[in-house]
Amino acid sequence: MTHNFRFSGTGGQGLITAGIILAEAAILDGKEAVQSQSYGPEARGGSSKAEVIVSDETIYFGRVTCPDVLLVMSQEAADKYSGDTNEHSIIVTDTLFVKDVPGRCGERVDLPITHAAVEACGKTLFANIVAVGAITALTGCVSDEAIEKAVLARVPKGTEEANKKALQTGIALVKNR
């Protein structure tokens, strides 16, 4: 099975790191993965996106033309990156920042991602890891063990426990909805 993901938001939210983590988790699970990223010239504040393809088979085309799952973490990203979704796409929004999503979708999942990060870990900077937990719980595209190992391999030393808590918070957001 192949999953096409697009993580979008504002530069500085850690969405490119989230894409890299998901791709690494897929590889740890023995799957194929392709990850790409795009961001504006601003270091922070402009739109950014990361795309990840996870597959049990060889990936011949490394671009996401229609995301199966679109994560939007800002209204600007929702406006900019949802135009190629369709009636089979799942759109996951951060309820703190996103109100309207102009694209079509089969399912819209509104989650308090940033709020949950602050509540669980004390800072908004953990929102990307909360989002990764939610996405993996929603899709089952990688194992819990692989995503935790990939997270711990990418986060700064000394933040491992907070990031594990953020990951579990994201998983719980989906399982408890």
N, C-alpha and C positions, 0 to 999 in steps of 0.2 A: 504494500500500500504506500502511496505517496501523499505527503502533506506539504502544502505550500503556505508559508507563513509570511506575513508582513507586520513588523513592529514599527509603529510610527508615533512621533511625538515631537518634542522640542529638544534641540541640542542641549546636552547636559543631563538628560533624564536617564542615561545609561542604556538606551535601547540597542545600540550597536553591541555593547557588551552582552546584553541579553541574547541577541542573535548568535553571537559567538559561542556563548554558553550552551544554547540549545543545539547548535551544530556539533559541538564537542561531545555532548551527551549522546547524541545519535551515533557518533563514531564509537563511543565507548560501548554502546549496545550492539555494535557490529553492523550498523546500517550505513547507507551512503548519505552524505550531506554536502550541500553547497550553501555558502553564506556570502552575501554581498551587502554593501552599505552605500548610503548616499546621504549627504548633508550639504547644507548651504555654506557659504563662505564665513558665516558667523561661527565663532567658537561655541557660543551658548546663545540660546534664544531663537535661532532659526529652525526651520523644519528639518527633521532627520528621519531616516528610515533604515531598517535592516531587514533583509529578506533571507529566509532560510527555506531550503527544500530538504525534506527528510524522506528517504525512500528505502524500501527493502530491495529495490532493484537498481540497476545502473541508471544514473541521471544523465540524459543526453542533452538537455537544454537547461542551462543554469539560471534562468530568469523566471521570476514569478509574473505570469501574465494575468492571472486571476487568483487572488489569495483564497485558500480554503478558510484560513483564519486571519483576520485583520485585527490587530491590537491598535487602538487609538488612545493616546495619552494626552492629546491637546485638541482643542477645537480646530485650530489651523491644520493639524494633521488629518483630522476627519474630513475637512473640506478638500484637502489637497490629494489624499491618497486612497479615497474610497470609491472613486469613479469606476474602477474596473471590477468591483465586486458583483456577484450575481445571487440568484435565489438559493444557491447552495452554500454561500459564504456565511461564516460565523463572524460577527463583529463584536469584539470585546472592547468596552469603553471604560475609562476611568471616570466615575460619576462626578468627581470634583471638578474636572476640566472640560468634559464633553457633554453637550446637551443634544445636538442634532448631528445625524450622520446621513449625508445625502445619498450614499450608495444603496443599492438593493442588498438584501440579505435574507438568508433562510432563518437565521436566528440572531438575535441581538442579546448579548449578555452584558448587563451594566453592573460593574463591580466598584466598590469603594477602595480602589487599589492604593492610592496615595494615603488616604485616611487610615487604612489598615496598616500601612508601613509605619506611619507615625505612632499609631496606637501600640503596635507590637514592638517596634525597635527604636522609637523616639526620634526618628529623622525621615525626611522625605526621600533621602538618597537610596533607601532600600526598596523603593517602589518598583524598580525594574526587576528585582528578584522576586517580589510578591507577584508581579505580572507573569514571570516565567513559571512560578509554581502554579498559578491559575491556569495558564495555557496548557501545561503538561497534564494537569488533572482533567482538564476539559477534553483533551484529545487522546491521551494515553499513548502519545507518539514515542515517548521514551520511558524507560523504567525510572522509578523513584530513586534507585541506587545510582544510576548513571547521572541524573540531573543533579543530585546532591554532590557527587564527586566532581562534576564539571563546575558547579558553583564554587566549591571550595578551592579548586585549582586556579580560579580567576580572581578571587576577591583579595583585597589587601590583607596582609598579615595582621592579626589582632582583631579582625572583624568576622572571623569564621562563625562564631556562635550566633551573632546577630544576623548574619546572612542565612544560616540554617533556620533560624526562627522566622525570617522573612519568607523563605521558601515554603515552610510549613504553613505559614499564614495564608499564602496564596492558594495552596492546595485546599486548605480548609474553606476559603471563600467559595470555591466551586462546589465542594462536597456538601456544604451547609446551606446552599442557596435554595 
